[in-house]
């Protein structure tokens, strides 16, 4: 059973960087495609990024494509979300999600219903 745990959130100034990590305290993530979603106060949950099992293919939302990167740390069986040039609109709770299978959802990598597991989230606040 996969039990997702996110870490790495915090308070950062605009233009700064953070690296979020997603790991599982149960079964490791080696057979799961992993995504990141976020939810800003008063808004719905939106997809941010997804990476496949092998780690050679990923998807990123247009709003973060030039600033965020998602990749796997196979040694630690975790998935990382590197966030650069952070903006106030990036503020929110960031959730890790996992889907059993080699690829991100093919029709829409940001369809939350395609993922079987979700973590409790980590807070990211971008403010001066």
C-alpha positions as CSV (number, residue, x, y, z in Angstrom):
1,X,0.0,0.0,0.0
2,X,1.3,3.4,-0.9
3,X,1.2,6.1,1.8
4,X,2.5,9.4,0.4
5,X,4.4,11.9,2.4
6,X,5.3,15.3,1.1
7,X,8.1,17.5,2.5
8,X,10.0,20.6,1.6
9,X,7.4,23.3,1.8
10,X,7.9,26.6,3.5
11,X,7.9,30.4,3.2
12,X,10.0,31.9,0.4
13,X,10.3,35.3,-1.1
14,X,9.2,36.0,-4.7
15,X,11.9,34.9,-7.1
16,X,13.2,32.2,-4.7
17,X,13.3,28.5,-5.0
18,X,12.0,25.4,-3.1
19,X,12.3,21.7,-3.7
20,X,9.5,19.5,-2.7
21,X,9.9,15.8,-2.1
22,X,7.3,13.0,-2.3
23,X,8.0,9.5,-0.8
24,X,6.0,6.6,0.4
25,X,6.1,5.1,3.9
26,X,4.5,2.0,2.5
27,X,5.3,0.4,-0.8
28,X,7.9,2.4,-2.7
29,X,7.1,4.5,-5.7
30,X,9.1,2.5,-8.3
31,X,6.0,1.2,-10.1
32,X,4.0,4.4,-9.8
33,X,3.7,7.4,-12.0
34,X,3.7,10.4,-9.7
35,X,2.1,13.8,-10.0
36,X,1.9,17.1,-8.1
37,X,-1.2,19.1,-7.6
38,X,-1.7,22.3,-5.7
39,X,-4.6,24.2,-4.2
40,X,-4.6,27.9,-3.4
41,X,-7.0,29.3,-0.8
42,X,-10.5,29.5,-2.1
43,X,-9.6,27.7,-5.3
44,X,-9.9,24.2,-6.7
45,X,-7.1,21.7,-7.0
46,X,-5.0,22.1,-10.1
47,X,-2.4,19.8,-11.7
48,X,1.2,21.0,-11.7
49,X,3.4,18.2,-13.0
50,X,3.6,14.5,-13.5
51,X,6.5,12.1,-14.2
52,X,6.4,8.5,-15.5
53,X,7.9,5.5,-13.8
54,X,11.2,5.5,-15.7
55,X,11.6,9.3,-15.2
56,X,12.3,10.0,-18.9
57,X,8.9,11.7,-19.6
58,X,7.1,14.4,-17.7
59,X,4.3,16.8,-18.1
60,X,4.0,20.3,-16.6
61,X,1.2,22.9,-16.5
62,X,1.7,25.9,-18.8
63,X,1.8,28.2,-15.8
64,X,4.9,26.5,-14.4
65,X,6.6,25.0,-17.4
66,X,9.5,27.4,-17.6
67,X,10.0,27.5,-13.8
68,X,9.3,24.0,-12.4
69,X,10.9,20.6,-13.0
70,X,9.8,17.2,-11.8
71,X,12.2,14.3,-11.6
72,X,12.8,11.0,-9.8
73,X,15.5,10.3,-7.2
74,X,15.7,6.5,-7.7
75,X,18.2,6.1,-5.0
76,X,15.8,7.4,-2.4
77,X,12.6,6.1,-4.2
78,X,11.2,9.6,-4.2
79,X,9.9,12.2,-6.6
80,X,11.1,15.8,-6.5
81,X,9.4,19.0,-7.6
82,X,12.0,21.7,-8.2
83,X,10.4,25.1,-8.1
84,X,12.3,28.2,-9.3
85,X,11.4,31.8,-9.7
86,X,8.5,31.4,-7.4
87,X,5.6,33.9,-7.6
88,X,2.8,34.9,-5.2
89,X,0.4,32.9,-7.4
90,X,2.3,29.7,-6.6
91,X,1.2,29.9,-3.0
92,X,-0.9,27.0,-1.9
93,X,-0.9,23.5,-0.5
94,X,1.0,21.1,-2.7
95,X,-0.1,17.5,-2.9
96,X,1.7,14.4,-4.2
97,X,-0.4,11.9,-6.0
98,X,0.4,8.4,-7.4
99,X,-1.0,6.2,-10.1
100,X,0.0,2.6,-10.5
101,X,1.4,2.1,-14.0
102,X,4.3,3.2,-16.2
103,X,2.9,6.5,-17.6
104,X,1.1,9.6,-16.5
105,X,-2.6,9.6,-17.5
106,X,-2.4,9.7,-21.3
107,X,-5.5,11.7,-22.1
108,X,-5.0,14.3,-19.3
109,X,-2.0,14.0,-16.9
110,X,-3.8,16.5,-14.6
111,X,-7.0,14.5,-14.2
112,X,-7.0,13.9,-10.4
113,X,-9.5,11.0,-10.8
114,X,-6.8,9.0,-12.6
115,X,-4.6,8.8,-9.4
116,X,-5.3,6.3,-6.7
117,X,-3.3,7.8,-3.9
118,X,-2.9,11.3,-2.5
119,X,-0.7,12.7,0.3
120,X,-1.7,15.2,3.0
121,X,0.1,18.0,1.4
122,X,2.8,20.5,2.2
123,X,2.3,24.3,2.4
124,X,4.1,26.7,0.1
125,X,3.9,30.4,0.8
126,X,5.5,32.9,-1.5
127,X,5.5,36.3,0.1
128,X,7.9,39.2,0.8
